[in-house]
Amino acid sequence: MQGTLYIVASPIGCLQDISAHALDILRRVDCIACEDTRHSAILLQHYGITTPLKAYHSHNETQASASLVEQLRLGLSIALISDAGTPLLHDPGLVLVQQARLAGVRVVPIPGPCALITALCASGLPGEQFIFAGFLPVKSTHRQKELTRLQHESRTSIFYEAPHRILASLEDMIATLGPLREAVLARELTKVYETILTGTLSELLQQLLADPQQQKGEFVILIKGAPIQISDAKAQEARRVFEVLVQELPLKQAASLTAQLTGVAKNVAYQWGVERGGK
Ligand code: SAM
């Protein structure tokens, strides 16, 4: 019998943010693969879990995956955790999951915290449709290029950012998306100094410049989507059809029918509904 690979989400700050199921799995598996054994030991000690830890990080991903998959094939069960949140979300684990799947090993997700979802649900920005763009490039020119691509994105855009780049990223966002674009800065979520600031990009930058304390810690940046432009007759006609349909039908159905009848993209019609507060 092959073992099972569990992908277990762990807290992003507050140690209590871990499910009973996750703790049970961490107790029962033969070994826990983690990014930093010293960091994960704090969580395990807190819950009195004595399962052995094995280092699995971006530098040894290929080698460590091969050895872990071998153990899974021999029947051992393994949990993968990262330093914070959900593994594979800007954290190691892809190689392990791919190799385990190739070897026919069962891969079981154990859901829990994730910084982008935690930030989104408290941001006040639409969460029906969003894009997660991870970390922006380090170089300002590359960062601006990436942000320019997102200039007309109508869904909420979400980024991760490190404290030493937060000011530079906000400045580049102002340069590309404009100072008046609404945004949210979610800092140190679930931790003692958690702050969720809302305002225009320029207001947020001013707040951070005025209070260096607000420049510290871990950040999720959320940008309100750009309004959908209705530039031609076809789009205007689509909007008219949508407005009629949405009076009678649930939003999803109205968006889908508008797309079929007019050729406008379904997500565009759906976004119209979101903007008017529909469900
Ligand atoms: N796997 C993690 C997840 O599920 O969110 C993300 C890991 S990624 C390497 C780390 C980044 O996530 C940080 O630089 C920060 O942008 C964001 N992050 C993690 N914890 C956070 C927190 N407590 N508050 C705000 N952002 C956080």
Residues whose N, C-alpha, C, O or C-beta is under 5 A from the ligand:
A	BS01	SAM	I12 G13 A84 G85 T86 P87 L89 H90 D91 P113 C114 A115 L116 Y160 E161 A162 A186 R187 E188 L189 E218 F219 V220
